[in-house]
Amino acid sequence: MEMLIKQLSNIVEDKFEQCGFDRQYGMVTVSNRPDLCQFQCNGALVAAKKYRKAPIQIANAVLEELKKIDAFESVSVVAPGFININIKDSFLTGYINGMAADENCGSSKAEAPMTIIVDYGGANVAKPLHVGHLRAAIIGESIKRISRFLGHNVIGDVHLGDWGLQIGMVISELKRRKPELPYFDENYNGSYPEDAPFTIDELEEIYPAASKLAKSDENAMEEARKSTFELQNGRAGYIALWKHILNVSVADLKKNYGNLNVEFDLWKGESDCQEYIGEIVDYLKEHGYTYESQGALVIDVAEESDTYTVPPFIVLKSDGASLYSTTDLATIRQRIKDYNPDEIIYVVDKRQGLHFEQVFRCAKKTKIAGENLKFDFIGFGTMNGKDGKPFKTREGGVMRLQDLIEIIKDSVRGKLKESDSIDAEEIEEIASKVGLSALKYGDLSNQATKDYVFDIDRFASFEGNTGPYILYTVVRIKSILRKAQEQGFSVTGKVLEPFSGNERDLMLTLAKFNEAVELSFNDKAPNKICEYIYDLSNLLNKFYHDNRIISEENVEKKQSWINLIALTKNVLKTGLYLLGIEAPEKM
Ligand code: ARG
C-alpha cells in the first residue's frame, strides 16, 4: 500500500505543479503541532527562494487549489507560509480499511529489492556467549527482519570468530592435559576419532583456564601462538581438533541464539575465507597497493580529509600470519563472489569502528569492492551496570548470556500470578516470553550507538516504555477479542469512521505504521519501531479506557471497534516481530 503520507504528498505536489511550482515542494509531513493540524507542508518556505516570492503568496496560491480536494477536511495557511492540513475521517478510514485487508498491515514493499548481507552475532567459538555479544545478536536480528519485511533479499551471517588465538589456546591446553591423544602425534596418519575429546562444559572450562595461563606465562602464550599458526597452515591433527571445537561450540551457540529467537542463514566464520587469502594477497601485491613496514605487509588507507589518524591496513603480519583485518577483507571478496550483495551491514561493538573504517577503505581503494557496494557499520554501545561500567556478575566476572536470561525470567516470574486460566507450566512459558521482551526491548529502545544501563526493574516493569507493557497491551486486546467471540462476534475487517477524538488519534497513528517501518529501515534503527509501538500502545489503552467495547449496545459500533483493536493487535504484533519479540496469549 502506498504510505498515507505519500498519498497526501502526491495530492499536494500535483497542486504545486498546477500552480507553476516544482512538484518537490509539495511534500507533506506529519504535523509537529498535532494541536493545530494533522499534517503539514512547508514547501512554500523553501520554494520562496527559488521563485523570489513571499512564501505566503505561494502557499495561498496552492491553498485555493487544495480547498477543492475532497480528501481534506480543512486546509489553511499560517504565516510565514505553512500549509496545515486535516484529512476527512472518511479518507482516514479508507486507509485504515486498506490496512485491515492487507496481510502485512498495509506496509509497502521496496521498489527495487536489494541483496543485503547482515553480519551480526559474531560469537567466538570455544568461548561462552556473554552479554557483549547480546547486543550484536539482538540489534542484528531486528535489522535483518526489518529489511526482509520490506522485501529485500537478506542474508544473515553469524561470522564466527573461529580461527583466532583462542583456538590455539584451547589446542595447547588440551595438549598439556591429554598429550596422548592422536591429534598431537605428528607421525600419526590414521583417521581421527569422530567424537570430540571434550563436552561443551569442558570446553567452556578449558578456554578460560588456557587464557588465564597464557596471560601470565609467556611460554604458554608462545605455544598458543604456535598452535594457531600450525592450525592455520593446515596441520592435520589440529584441523581435526578445530573441527571438534567448532562442532561442539556451534551446537551450543545454536541453542543459545535459538533461546533468544535469533536465527542465522549462514553459519560462516573467519576461517571460511581462507582459500581467498592467497589470491587476495597476490592481487594486492601485483597491483602495487602494498608495501612493507617493519616486516608487515600494509596498505595506506589514510585520506587527506581525515580529522583523526587512520593507520595503514595490515594485510599480513611480519611472520606471514593473517589477521582479523585480512579475514574481513577476504570475506568481502568471498561474499561478492557468492552473493553479489548491494549492501553489507556489520552490527559490531562500536569500539571496532576504526577497524571497519580501515577495512571498508581498503576494499574500495583496492577495488575488491565495486563502487556500488555499500558498507554500513552499525557500531553499538556498551551495556553497562548501574555503576556505569560494563555489566558484570555480582562477583565481577563476565556475565554469561544464559545466566542473564535466567535473572530476567526470575524477575518477571514474580509478577505473574497463577490463576484459573494460567497454570504453573504456562507461567514458565509466559515468563520466558515476557523476560525476553524485557531484555530485547530494553536494549532496542535505545539508539544503538549509545551505551545504556541495564536496569532490570525498569526493563521488566509492566508500565512505561518497556517490552512487557507492549506485550500486556497485545494480551489485553487478545482477551477482549476472546470475550467478544464468546458473545458471537468475530473480526470482520471493516472499520467505521471514528466516534471520538481518541479513536481518531488511534487511527492516525495506525496509519503511520508503514512510515515507521521505512524510517527504521533507512536509519537501521529498531528504536524507531519501539517508539512507534509504544505510541500505539498508549493510544490503544486510552481508547480502551474511554470505551466499553464488550458492553457496547450499538452492534455496528461494537463490531467496528472489534475490528479496530484487531488491526491494532496485528500492527503491534508485526512491530514486535520486527524486534524479534513474541507475545504470549495471556499474562
Ligand atoms: N568475533 C568478533 C568479536 O567478538 C566480532 C565479529 C564481527 N564481524 C566481523 N565481520 N568482523 O569481536
Boltz pocket constraint, residues with backbone or C-beta under 6 A from the ligand:
constraints:
  - pocket:
      binder: B
      contacts: [[A, 119], [A, 121], [A, 122], [A, 123], [A, 124], [A, 158], [A, 159], [A, 160], [A, 161], [A, 328], [A, 346], [A, 347], [A, 348]]
      max_distance: 6.0
